Amino acid sequence: MTDLTDLYHSDYDAWLKDNLELLRQSRFEQLDVEHLTEQVLDRAFLPN
């Protein structure tokens, strides 16, 4: 698997698919937590 941080910047779709596969396999220690968190927060509805 390509380094996920590099993949995040070069191929978002592949990065997302790789992270989803890691989630399905419960390989949480290998997730790109920094960028996953950023993506979730960007899409979250956060009331004031």
PDBQT receptor file of N, H, CA, C and O in Angstrom, charges set to zero:
ATOM      1  N   MET A   1       0.845  -1.179   0.000  1.00  0.00    +0.000 N 
ATOM      2  CA  MET A   1       0.000   0.000   0.000  1.00  0.00    +0.000 C 
ATOM      3  C   MET A   1       0.891   1.244   0.000  1.00  0.00    +0.000 C 
ATOM      4  O   MET A   1       1.886   1.307   0.722  1.00  0.00    +0.000 OA
ATOM      5  N   THR A   2       0.529   2.210  -0.802  1.00  0.00    +0.000 N 
ATOM      6  H   THR A   2      -0.280   2.158  -1.389  1.00  0.00    +0.000 HD
ATOM      7  CA  THR A   2       1.264   3.468  -0.879  1.00  0.00    +0.000 C 
ATOM      8  C   THR A   2       1.131   4.228   0.433  1.00  0.00    +0.000 C 
ATOM      9  O   THR A   2       0.121   4.108   1.128  1.00  0.00    +0.000 OA
ATOM     10  N   ASP A   3       2.152   5.009   0.769  1.00  0.00    +0.000 N 
ATOM     11  H   ASP A   3       2.972   5.106   0.205  1.00  0.00    +0.000 HD
ATOM     12  CA  ASP A   3       2.070   5.845   1.953  1.00  0.00    +0.000 C 
ATOM     13  C   ASP A   3       0.822   6.712   1.852  1.00  0.00    +0.000 C 
ATOM     14  O   ASP A   3       0.651   7.445   0.877  1.00  0.00    +0.000 OA
ATOM     15  N   LEU A   4      -0.037   6.632   2.840  1.00  0.00    +0.000 N 
ATOM     16  H   LEU A   4       0.102   6.037   3.631  1.00  0.00    +0.000 HD
ATOM     17  CA  LEU A   4      -1.341   7.281   2.763  1.00  0.00    +0.000 C 
ATOM     18  C   LEU A   4      -1.257   8.802   2.746  1.00  0.00    +0.000 C 
ATOM     19  O   LEU A   4      -2.081   9.454   2.104  1.00  0.00    +0.000 OA
ATOM     20  N   THR A   5      -0.294   9.370   3.426  1.00  0.00    +0.000 N 
ATOM     21  H   THR A   5       0.376   8.841   3.947  1.00  0.00    +0.000 HD
ATOM     22  CA  THR A   5      -0.168  10.827   3.401  1.00  0.00    +0.000 C 
ATOM     23  C   THR A   5       0.181  11.307   2.004  1.00  0.00    +0.000 C 
ATOM     24  O   THR A   5      -0.392  12.285   1.523  1.00  0.00    +0.000 OA
ATOM     25  N   ASP A   6       1.115  10.629   1.346  1.00  0.00    +0.000 N 
ATOM     26  H   ASP A   6       1.580   9.835   1.737  1.00  0.00    +0.000 HD
ATOM     27  CA  ASP A   6       1.455  10.980  -0.035  1.00  0.00    +0.000 C 
ATOM     28  C   ASP A   6       0.256  10.773  -0.944  1.00  0.00    +0.000 C 
ATOM     29  O   ASP A   6      -0.027  11.599  -1.812  1.00  0.00    +0.000 OA
ATOM     30  N   LEU A   7      -0.440   9.676  -0.742  1.00  0.00    +0.000 N 
ATOM     31  H   LEU A   7      -0.209   9.005  -0.037  1.00  0.00    +0.000 HD
ATOM     32  CA  LEU A   7      -1.594   9.353  -1.575  1.00  0.00    +0.000 C 
ATOM     33  C   LEU A   7      -2.700  10.386  -1.405  1.00  0.00    +0.000 C 
ATOM     34  O   LEU A   7      -3.380  10.728  -2.372  1.00  0.00    +0.000 OA
ATOM     35  N   TYR A   8      -2.884  10.880  -0.201  1.00  0.00    +0.000 N 
ATOM     36  H   TYR A   8      -2.331  10.602   0.584  1.00  0.00    +0.000 HD
ATOM     37  CA  TYR A   8      -3.900  11.901   0.066  1.00  0.00    +0.000 C 
ATOM     38  C   TYR A   8      -3.697  13.110  -0.841  1.00  0.00    +0.000 C 
ATOM     39  O   TYR A   8      -4.658  13.684  -1.353  1.00  0.00    +0.000 OA
ATOM     40  N   HIS A   9      -2.441  13.486  -1.033  1.00  0.00    +0.000 N 
ATOM     41  H   HIS A   9      -1.660  13.020  -0.617  1.00  0.00    +0.000 HD
ATOM     42  CA  HIS A   9      -2.120  14.668  -1.832  1.00  0.00    +0.000 C 
ATOM     43  C   HIS A   9      -2.094  14.387  -3.329  1.00  0.00    +0.000 C 
ATOM     44  O   HIS A   9      -2.230  15.313  -4.128  1.00  0.00    +0.000 OA
ATOM     45  N   SER A  10      -1.924  13.140  -3.720  1.00  0.00    +0.000 N 
ATOM     46  H   SER A  10      -1.814  12.388  -3.071  1.00  0.00    +0.000 HD
ATOM     47  CA  SER A  10      -1.781  12.840  -5.150  1.00  0.00    +0.000 C 
ATOM     48  C   SER A  10      -2.996  12.154  -5.765  1.00  0.00    +0.000 C 
ATOM     49  O   SER A  10      -3.264  12.335  -6.953  1.00  0.00    +0.000 OA
ATOM     50  N   ASP A  11      -3.736  11.372  -4.984  1.00  0.00    +0.000 N 
ATOM     51  H   ASP A  11      -3.518  11.225  -4.019  1.00  0.00    +0.000 HD
ATOM     52  CA  ASP A  11      -4.878  10.621  -5.538  1.00  0.00    +0.000 C 
ATOM     53  C   ASP A  11      -5.913  10.389  -4.440  1.00  0.00    +0.000 C 
ATOM     54  O   ASP A  11      -5.908   9.361  -3.763  1.00  0.00    +0.000 OA
ATOM     55  N   TYR A  12      -6.799  11.370  -4.281  1.00  0.00    +0.000 N 
ATOM     56  H   TYR A  12      -6.804  12.205  -4.831  1.00  0.00    +0.000 HD
ATOM     57  CA  TYR A  12      -7.775  11.336  -3.187  1.00  0.00    +0.000 C 
ATOM     58  C   TYR A  12      -8.641  10.080  -3.220  1.00  0.00    +0.000 C 
ATOM     59  O   TYR A  12      -8.885   9.474  -2.177  1.00  0.00    +0.000 OA
ATOM     60  N   ASP A  13      -9.108   9.680  -4.404  1.00  0.00    +0.000 N 
ATOM     61  H   ASP A  13      -8.910  10.172  -5.251  1.00  0.00    +0.000 HD
ATOM     62  CA  ASP A  13      -9.980   8.498  -4.490  1.00  0.00    +0.000 C 
ATOM     63  C   ASP A  13      -9.266   7.233  -4.023  1.00  0.00    +0.000 C 
ATOM     64  O   ASP A  13      -9.848   6.423  -3.302  1.00  0.00    +0.000 OA
ATOM     65  N   ALA A  14      -8.027   7.062  -4.425  1.00  0.00    +0.000 N 
ATOM     66  H   ALA A  14      -7.555   7.720  -5.011  1.00  0.00    +0.000 HD
ATOM     67  CA  ALA A  14      -7.249   5.893  -3.989  1.00  0.00    +0.000 C 
ATOM     68  C   ALA A  14      -6.995   5.965  -2.480  1.00  0.00    +0.000 C 
ATOM     69  O   ALA A  14      -7.053   4.949  -1.787  1.00  0.00    +0.000 OA
ATOM     70  N   TRP A  15      -6.714   7.164  -1.980  1.00  0.00    +0.000 N 
ATOM     71  H   TRP A  15      -6.666   7.989  -2.543  1.00  0.00    +0.000 HD
ATOM     72  CA  TRP A  15      -6.508   7.350  -0.547  1.00  0.00    +0.000 C 
ATOM     73  C   TRP A  15      -7.751   6.932   0.233  1.00  0.00    +0.000 C 
ATOM     74  O   TRP A  15      -7.658   6.229   1.240  1.00  0.00    +0.000 OA
ATOM     75  N   LEU A  16      -8.916   7.374  -0.242  1.00  0.00    +0.000 N 
ATOM     76  H   LEU A  16      -8.991   7.945  -1.060  1.00  0.00    +0.000 HD
ATOM     77  CA  LEU A  16     -10.167   7.041   0.421  1.00  0.00    +0.000 C 
ATOM     78  C   LEU A  16     -10.433   5.539   0.393  1.00  0.00    +0.000 C 
ATOM     79  O   LEU A  16     -10.819   4.958   1.408  1.00  0.00    +0.000 OA
ATOM     80  N   LYS A  17     -10.229   4.912  -0.751  1.00  0.00    +0.000 N 
ATOM     81  H   LYS A  17      -9.915   5.384  -1.575  1.00  0.00    +0.000 HD
ATOM     82  CA  LYS A  17     -10.442   3.458  -0.874  1.00  0.00    +0.000 C 
ATOM     83  C   LYS A  17      -9.503   2.681   0.044  1.00  0.00    +0.000 C 
ATOM     84  O   LYS A  17      -9.916   1.708   0.675  1.00  0.00    +0.000 OA
ATOM     85  N   ASP A  18      -8.245   3.105   0.121  1.00  0.00    +0.000 N 
ATOM     86  H   ASP A  18      -7.910   3.896  -0.392  1.00  0.00    +0.000 HD
ATOM     87  CA  ASP A  18      -7.285   2.417   0.996  1.00  0.00    +0.000 C 
ATOM     88  C   ASP A  18      -7.687   2.551   2.459  1.00  0.00    +0.000 C 
ATOM     89  O   ASP A  18      -7.618   1.579   3.213  1.00  0.00    +0.000 OA
ATOM     90  N   ASN A  19      -8.108   3.748   2.867  1.00  0.00    +0.000 N 
ATOM     91  H   ASN A  19      -8.164   4.537   2.255  1.00  0.00    +0.000 HD
ATOM     92  CA  ASN A  19      -8.548   3.937   4.248  1.00  0.00    +0.000 C 
ATOM     93  C   ASN A  19      -9.800   3.128   4.552  1.00  0.00    +0.000 C 
ATOM     94  O   ASN A  19      -9.917   2.559   5.638  1.00  0.00    +0.000 OA
ATOM     95  N   LEU A  20     -10.728   3.068   3.618  1.00  0.00    +0.000 N 
ATOM     96  H   LEU A  20     -10.633   3.530   2.736  1.00  0.00    +0.000 HD
ATOM     97  CA  LEU A  20     -11.935   2.248   3.824  1.00  0.00    +0.000 C 
ATOM     98  C   LEU A  20     -11.581   0.774   3.990  1.00  0.00    +0.000 C 
ATOM     99  O   LEU A  20     -12.154   0.085   4.833  1.00  0.00    +0.000 OA
ATOM    100  N   GLU A  21     -10.645   0.298   3.193  1.00  0.00    +0.000 N 
ATOM    101  H   GLU A  21     -10.179   0.858   2.508  1.00  0.00    +0.000 HD
ATOM    102  CA  GLU A  21     -10.231  -1.100   3.317  1.00  0.00    +0.000 C 
ATOM    103  C   GLU A  21      -9.581  -1.350   4.675  1.00  0.00    +0.000 C 
ATOM    104  O   GLU A  21      -9.824  -2.387   5.292  1.00  0.00    +0.000 OA
ATOM    105  N   LEU A  22      -8.766  -0.421   5.146  1.00  0.00    +0.000 N 
ATOM    106  H   LEU A  22      -8.569   0.422   4.645  1.00  0.00    +0.000 HD
ATOM    107  CA  LEU A  22      -8.159  -0.560   6.473  1.00  0.00    +0.000 C 
ATOM    108  C   LEU A  22      -9.228  -0.589   7.557  1.00  0.00    +0.000 C 
ATOM    109  O   LEU A  22      -9.126  -1.367   8.505  1.00  0.00    +0.000 OA
ATOM    110  N   LEU A  23     -10.248   0.248   7.429  1.00  0.00    +0.000 N 
ATOM    111  H   LEU A  23     -10.331   0.881   6.659  1.00  0.00    +0.000 HD
ATOM    112  CA  LEU A  23     -11.358   0.232   8.391  1.00  0.00    +0.000 C 
ATOM    113  C   LEU A  23     -12.069  -1.111   8.377  1.00  0.00    +0.000 C 
ATOM    114  O   LEU A  23     -12.348  -1.674   9.435  1.00  0.00    +0.000 OA
ATOM    115  N   ARG A  24     -12.362  -1.625   7.204  1.00  0.00    +0.000 N 
ATOM    116  H   ARG A  24     -12.135  -1.168   6.345  1.00  0.00    +0.000 HD
ATOM    117  CA  ARG A  24     -13.050  -2.927   7.087  1.00  0.00    +0.000 C 
ATOM    118  C   ARG A  24     -12.254  -4.052   7.731  1.00  0.00    +0.000 C 
ATOM    119  O   ARG A  24     -12.820  -4.998   8.279  1.00  0.00    +0.000 OA
ATOM    120  N   GLN A  25     -10.932  -3.935   7.656  1.00  0.00    +0.000 N 
ATOM    121  H   GLN A  25     -10.472  -3.166   7.211  1.00  0.00    +0.000 HD
ATOM    122  CA  GLN A  25     -10.052  -4.970   8.205  1.00  0.00    +0.000 C 
ATOM    123  C   GLN A  25      -9.662  -4.695   9.662  1.00  0.00    +0.000 C 
ATOM    124  O   GLN A  25      -8.860  -5.426  10.242  1.00  0.00    +0.000 OA
ATOM    125  N   SER A  26     -10.228  -3.648  10.242  1.00  0.00    +0.000 N 
ATOM    126  H   SER A  26     -10.879  -3.054   9.771  1.00  0.00    +0.000 HD
ATOM    127  CA  SER A  26      -9.916  -3.244  11.626  1.00  0.00    +0.000 C 
ATOM    128  C   SER A  26      -8.426  -3.003  11.836  1.00  0.00    +0.000 C 
ATOM    129  O   SER A  26      -7.884  -3.320  12.895  1.00  0.00    +0.000 OA
ATOM    130  N   ARG A  27      -7.776  -2.452  10.843  1.00  0.00    +0.000 N 
ATOM    131  H   ARG A  27      -8.216  -2.195   9.982  1.00  0.00    +0.000 HD
ATOM    132  CA  ARG A  27      -6.343  -2.127  10.924  1.00  0.00    +0.000 C 
ATOM    133  C   ARG A  27      -6.201  -0.638  11.242  1.00  0.00    +0.000 C 
ATOM    134  O   ARG A  27      -5.617   0.126  10.474  1.00  0.00    +0.000 OA
ATOM    135  N   PHE A  28      -6.742  -0.251  12.381  1.00  0.00    +0.000 N 
ATOM    136  H   PHE A  28      -7.217  -0.871  13.006  1.00  0.00    +0.000 HD
ATOM    137  CA  PHE A  28      -6.873   1.148  12.759  1.00  0.00    +0.000 C 
ATOM    138  C   PHE A  28      -5.530   1.863  12.908  1.00  0.00    +0.000 C 
ATOM    139  O   PHE A  28      -5.430   3.061  12.643  1.00  0.00    +0.000 OA
ATOM    140  N   GLU A  29      -4.517   1.141  13.324  1.00  0.00    +0.000 N 
ATOM    141  H   GLU A  29      -4.598   0.168  13.539  1.00  0.00    +0.000 HD
ATOM    142  CA  GLU A  29      -3.206   1.765  13.530  1.00  0.00    +0.000 C 
ATOM    143  C   GLU A  29      -2.580   2.233  12.227  1.00  0.00    +0.000 C 
ATOM    144  O   GLU A  29      -1.633   3.020  12.253  1.00  0.00    +0.000 OA
ATOM    145  N   GLN A  30      -3.084   1.771  11.087  1.00  0.00    +0.000 N 
ATOM    146  H   GLN A  30      -3.853   1.132  11.066  1.00  0.00    +0.000 HD
ATOM    147  CA  GLN A  30      -2.514   2.141   9.794  1.00  0.00    +0.000 C 
ATOM    148  C   GLN A  30      -3.303   3.251   9.089  1.00  0.00    +0.000 C 
ATOM    149  O   GLN A  30      -2.913   3.703   8.012  1.00  0.00    +0.000 OA
ATOM    150  N   LEU A  31      -4.399   3.683   9.688  1.00  0.00    +0.000 N 
ATOM    151  H   LEU A  31      -4.716   3.316  10.563  1.00  0.00    +0.000 HD
ATOM    152  CA  LEU A  31      -5.219   4.731   9.079  1.00  0.00    +0.000 C 
ATOM    153  C   LEU A  31      -4.483   6.066   9.047  1.00  0.00    +0.000 C 
ATOM    154  O   LEU A  31      -3.613   6.330   9.877  1.00  0.00    +0.000 OA
ATOM    155  N   ASP A  32      -4.840   6.887   8.091  1.00  0.00    +0.000 N 
ATOM    156  H   ASP A  32      -5.546   6.672   7.417  1.00  0.00    +0.000 HD
ATOM    157  CA  ASP A  32      -4.346   8.255   8.017  1.00  0.00    +0.000 C 
ATOM    158  C   ASP A  32      -5.287   9.115   8.867  1.00  0.00    +0.000 C 
ATOM    159  O   ASP A  32      -6.136   9.835   8.342  1.00  0.00    +0.000 OA
ATOM    160  N   VAL A  33      -5.121   9.025  10.166  1.00  0.00    +0.000 N 
ATOM    161  H   VAL A  33      -4.431   8.440  10.593  1.00  0.00    +0.000 HD
ATOM    162  CA  VAL A  33      -6.032   9.655  11.118  1.00  0.00    +0.000 C 
ATOM    163  C   VAL A  33      -6.055  11.172  10.953  1.00  0.00    +0.000 C 
ATOM    164  O   VAL A  33      -7.120  11.782  11.045  1.00  0.00    +0.000 OA
ATOM    165  N   GLU A  34      -4.924  11.778  10.715  1.00  0.00    +0.000 N 
ATOM    166  H   GLU A  34      -4.059  11.282  10.639  1.00  0.00    +0.000 HD
ATOM    167  CA  GLU A  34      -4.866  13.233  10.572  1.00  0.00    +0.000 C 
ATOM    168  C   GLU A  34      -5.781  13.716   9.443  1.00  0.00    +0.000 C 
ATOM    169  O   GLU A  34      -6.585  14.628   9.635  1.00  0.00    +0.000 OA
ATOM    170  N   HIS A  35      -5.655  13.105   8.281  1.00  0.00    +0.000 N 
ATOM    171  H   HIS A  35      -5.002  12.364   8.125  1.00  0.00    +0.000 HD
ATOM    172  CA  HIS A  35      -6.454  13.555   7.143  1.00  0.00    +0.000 C 
ATOM    173  C   HIS A  35      -7.902  13.056   7.212  1.00  0.00    +0.000 C 
ATOM    174  O   HIS A  35      -8.812  13.744   6.750  1.00  0.00    +0.000 OA
ATOM    175  N   LEU A  36      -8.120  11.882   7.777  1.00  0.00    +0.000 N 
ATOM    176  H   LEU A  36      -7.380  11.323   8.153  1.00  0.00    +0.000 HD
ATOM    177  CA  LEU A  36      -9.493  11.418   7.959  1.00  0.00    +0.000 C 
ATOM    178  C   LEU A  36     -10.263  12.364   8.883  1.00  0.00    +0.000 C 
ATOM    179  O   LEU A  36     -11.410  12.715   8.611  1.00  0.00    +0.000 OA
ATOM    180  N   THR A  37      -9.625  12.764   9.962  1.00  0.00    +0.000 N 
ATOM    181  H   THR A  37      -8.692  12.478  10.183  1.00  0.00    +0.000 HD
ATOM    182  CA  THR A  37     -10.252  13.692  10.896  1.00  0.00    +0.000 C 
ATOM    183  C   THR A  37     -10.561  15.015  10.210  1.00  0.00    +0.000 C 
ATOM    184  O   THR A  37     -11.644  15.575  10.386  1.00  0.00    +0.000 OA
ATOM    185  N   GLU A  38      -9.625  15.506   9.441  1.00  0.00    +0.000 N 
ATOM    186  H   GLU A  38      -8.745  15.052   9.298  1.00  0.00    +0.000 HD
ATOM    187  CA  GLU A  38      -9.823  16.748   8.695  1.00  0.00    +0.000 C 
ATOM    188  C   GLU A  38     -11.027  16.636   7.756  1.00  0.00    +0.000 C 
ATOM    189  O   GLU A  38     -11.840  17.557   7.674  1.00  0.00    +0.000 OA
ATOM    190  N   GLN A  39     -11.139  15.521   7.058  1.00  0.00    +0.000 N 
ATOM    191  H   GLN A  39     -10.479  14.773   7.125  1.00  0.00    +0.000 HD
ATOM    192  CA  GLN A  39     -12.239  15.330   6.117  1.00  0.00    +0.000 C 
ATOM    193  C   GLN A  39     -13.585  15.250   6.836  1.00  0.00    +0.000 C 
ATOM    194  O   GLN A  39     -14.570  15.823   6.371  1.00  0.00    +0.000 OA
ATOM    195  N   VAL A  40     -13.632  14.556   7.943  1.00  0.00    +0.000 N 
ATOM    196  H   VAL A  40     -12.831  14.090   8.321  1.00  0.00    +0.000 HD
ATOM    197  CA  VAL A  40     -14.884  14.444   8.703  1.00  0.00    +0.000 C 
ATOM    198  C   VAL A  40     -15.294  15.803   9.252  1.00  0.00    +0.000 C 
ATOM    199  O   VAL A  40     -16.461  16.184   9.164  1.00  0.00    +0.000 OA
ATOM    200  N   LEU A  41     -14.351  16.528   9.810  1.00  0.00    +0.000 N 
ATOM    201  H   LEU A  41     -13.402  16.219   9.881  1.00  0.00    +0.000 HD
ATOM    202  CA  LEU A  41     -14.668  17.851  10.352  1.00  0.00    +0.000 C 
ATOM    203  C   LEU A  41     -15.119  18.812   9.264  1.00  0.00    +0.000 C 
ATOM    204  O   LEU A  41     -16.002  19.637   9.499  1.00  0.00    +0.000 OA
ATOM    205  N   ASP A  42     -14.533  18.721   8.087  1.00  0.00    +0.000 N 
ATOM    206  H   ASP A  42     -13.815  18.051   7.896  1.00  0.00    +0.000 HD
ATOM    207  CA  ASP A  42     -14.930  19.584   6.967  1.00  0.00    +0.000 C 
ATOM    208  C   ASP A  42     -16.364  19.324   6.537  1.00  0.00    +0.000 C 
ATOM    209  O   ASP A  42     -17.030  20.219   6.015  1.00  0.00    +0.000 OA
ATOM    210  N   ARG A  43     -16.844  18.105   6.753  1.00  0.00    +0.000 N 
ATOM    211  H   ARG A  43     -16.303  17.378   7.177  1.00  0.00    +0.000 HD
ATOM    212  CA  ARG A  43     -18.175  17.727   6.302  1.00  0.00    +0.000 C 
ATOM    213  C   ARG A  43     -19.218  17.709   7.417  1.00  0.00    +0.000 C 
ATOM    214  O   ARG A  43     -20.411  17.546   7.159  1.00  0.00    +0.000 OA
ATOM    215  N   ALA A  44     -18.762  17.876   8.644  1.00  0.00    +0.000 N 
ATOM    216  H   ALA A  44     -17.793  18.008   8.853  1.00  0.00    +0.000 HD
ATOM    217  CA  ALA A  44     -19.658  17.794   9.797  1.00  0.00    +0.000 C 
ATOM    218  C   ALA A  44     -20.467  19.066   9.944  1.00  0.00    +0.000 C 
ATOM    219  O   ALA A  44     -19.997  20.166   9.651  1.00  0.00    +0.000 OA
ATOM    220  N   PHE A  45     -21.685  18.891  10.401  1.00  0.00    +0.000 N 
ATOM    221  H   PHE A  45     -22.067  17.997  10.638  1.00  0.00    +0.000 HD
ATOM    222  CA  PHE A  45     -22.513  20.034  10.767  1.00  0.00    +0.000 C 
ATOM    223  C   PHE A  45     -22.241  20.327  12.217  1.00  0.00    +0.000 C 
ATOM    224  O   PHE A  45     -22.595  19.549  13.103  1.00  0.00    +0.000 OA
ATOM    225  N   LEU A  46     -21.610  21.452  12.450  1.00  0.00    +0.000 N 
ATOM    226  H   LEU A  46     -21.322  22.084  11.730  1.00  0.00    +0.000 HD
ATOM    227  CA  LEU A  46     -21.263  21.823  13.815  1.00  0.00    +0.000 C 
ATOM    228  C   LEU A  46     -22.028  23.100  14.172  1.00  0.00    +0.000 C 
ATOM    229  O   LEU A  46     -21.637  24.190  13.755  1.00  0.00    +0.000 OA
ATOM    230  N   PRO A  47     -23.121  22.973  14.944  1.00  0.00    +0.000 N 
ATOM    231  CA  PRO A  47     -23.892  24.168  15.305  1.00  0.00    +0.000 C 
ATOM    232  C   PRO A  47     -23.087  25.100  16.204  1.00  0.00    +0.000 C 
ATOM    233  O   PRO A  47     -22.207  24.660  16.944  1.00  0.00    +0.000 OA
ATOM    234  N   ASN A  48     -23.390  26.356  16.131  1.00  0.00    +0.000 N 
ATOM    235  H   ASN A  48     -24.105  26.713  15.529  1.00  0.00    +0.000 HD
ATOM    236  CA  ASN A  48     -22.691  27.358  16.954  1.00  0.00    +0.000 C 
ATOM    237  C   ASN A  48     -23.154  27.326  18.377  1.00  0.00    +0.000 C 
ATOM    238  O   ASN A  48     -22.669  28.102  19.202  1.00  0.00    +0.000 OA
TER     239      ASN A  48
